[in-house]
Amino acid sequence: MIGWLAAYAVATYVKDVILRPADVARQARAAADRRRKPLLNVGAGTPGTSVRVAVVGPFMVGDVNCDLGGSGACGPTTVCRCDAHSLPYRDKQFGAVIASHVIEHVDDPEVALAELARVADEVFVITPAWWAPHTWL
């Protein structure tokens, strides 16, 4: 029984935290490309922020990847600093923005969602699957 539960926990984690965000990232990339604007990735992750970052590294899918713990220049190969409540970008600067497993961590989700909508033409938000064990741990 324990082996089955462990296998289920690992499988749901991979589906929810690795496969689903990759699929949505492809959709966000297509949306940004259609508009001929860059893709913003809010919540790329930094060392020590999650198991996912520890295992596979930051979620580097944007032309700009940012996170609260980021540092350095903004770009496709670095994670710069940003706060989802107050993004340092112009209105509609991005064709799309993706925020994977971010909204459940912010102090004010409504403000963060409004900021995402302000800086991008299309917004892609992923929240944890309610049925996955890692969501409850």
GUZA-943468 format. One record per residue (C-alpha): residue number from 1; x, y, z. Coordinates in steps of 0.02 Angstrom, whole numbers. Layout:
N
{NUM,{X,Y,Z}}
...
//
This chain:
137
{1,{0,0,0}}
{2,{139,123,44}}
{3,{227,87,-120}}
{4,{69,125,-218}}
{5,{43,288,-123}}
{6,{223,341,-152}}
{7,{208,303,-338}}
{8,{46,402,-346}}
{9,{125,550,-255}}
{10,{275,554,-373}}
{11,{167,534,-529}}
{12,{48,673,-479}}
{13,{193,788,-435}}
{14,{273,760,-606}}
{15,{108,788,-695}}
{16,{60,944,-596}}
{17,{229,1030,-574}}
{18,{328,978,-728}}
{19,{217,917,-871}}
{20,{66,1032,-853}}
{21,{170,1192,-837}}
{22,{273,1140,-990}}
{23,{112,1119,-1090}}
{24,{42,1286,-1034}}
{25,{211,1368,-1068}}
{26,{198,1310,-1250}}
{27,{26,1391,-1260}}
{28,{92,1552,-1181}}
{29,{241,1554,-1301}}
{30,{123,1536,-1450}}
{31,{15,1679,-1385}}
{32,{166,1793,-1363}}
{33,{234,1746,-1535}}
{34,{66,1784,-1618}}
{35,{77,1959,-1547}}
{36,{262,1974,-1589}}
{37,{299,2021,-1409}}
{38,{405,1938,-1275}}
{39,{343,1810,-1148}}
{40,{354,1853,-963}}
{41,{374,1712,-837}}
{42,{330,1765,-659}}
{43,{385,1642,-524}}
{44,{526,1555,-617}}
{45,{597,1494,-452}}
{46,{764,1516,-368}}
{47,{873,1397,-267}}
{48,{787,1344,-107}}
{49,{611,1393,-162}}
{50,{543,1222,-208}}
{51,{579,1039,-236}}
{52,{555,1069,-422}}
{53,{693,1200,-428}}
{54,{808,1088,-326}}
{55,{782,942,-445}}
{56,{768,1020,-619}}
{57,{814,1203,-593}}
{58,{713,1361,-621}}
{59,{565,1360,-741}}
{60,{653,1457,-880}}
{61,{519,1474,-1015}}
{62,{508,1662,-1040}}
{63,{604,1794,-1132}}
{64,{603,1873,-959}}
{65,{603,1757,-807}}
{66,{578,1833,-636}}
{67,{547,1785,-455}}
{68,{550,1867,-284}}
{69,{720,1789,-249}}
{70,{793,1830,-419}}
{71,{945,1938,-451}}
{72,{1042,2001,-599}}
{73,{988,2057,-771}}
{74,{821,2004,-843}}
{75,{829,1883,-988}}
{76,{795,1709,-1053}}
{77,{941,1628,-958}}
{78,{931,1722,-793}}
{79,{803,1749,-656}}
{80,{785,1932,-610}}
{81,{692,2002,-461}}
{82,{508,2047,-470}}
{83,{357,2052,-358}}
{84,{193,1995,-435}}
{85,{103,2133,-338}}
{86,{203,2271,-425}}
{87,{284,2219,-588}}
{88,{415,2340,-656}}
{89,{353,2333,-835}}
{90,{250,2445,-950}}
{91,{67,2411,-985}}
{92,{46,2273,-1115}}
{93,{236,2258,-1138}}
{94,{220,2069,-1157}}
{95,{117,1964,-1275}}
{96,{86,1839,-1135}}
{97,{132,1806,-955}}
{98,{139,1637,-868}}
{99,{130,1617,-679}}
{100,{147,1435,-630}}
{101,{113,1390,-449}}
{102,{129,1573,-395}}
{103,{-43,1644,-356}}
{104,{-70,1530,-205}}
{105,{87,1606,-126}}
{106,{54,1793,-146}}
{107,{-18,1905,-10}}
{108,{-154,1979,-122}}
{109,{-203,1868,-270}}
{110,{-321,1998,-343}}
{111,{-183,2129,-352}}
{112,{-60,2003,-425}}
{113,{-185,1948,-558}}
{114,{-222,2129,-602}}
{115,{-35,2160,-623}}
{116,{-16,2009,-736}}
{117,{-161,2072,-843}}
{118,{-88,2247,-846}}
{119,{81,2197,-917}}
{120,{25,2064,-1042}}
{121,{-105,2037,-1177}}
{122,{-141,1859,-1119}}
{123,{-121,1785,-946}}
{124,{-86,1600,-910}}
{125,{-101,1550,-727}}
{126,{-73,1376,-658}}
{127,{-124,1331,-482}}
{128,{-90,1165,-395}}
{129,{-206,1021,-430}}
{130,{-321,997,-281}}
{131,{-308,808,-295}}
{132,{-118,798,-288}}
{133,{-36,748,-122}}
{134,{99,882,-136}}
{135,{-38,1014,-135}}
{136,{-87,962,41}}
{137,{87,936,113}}
//
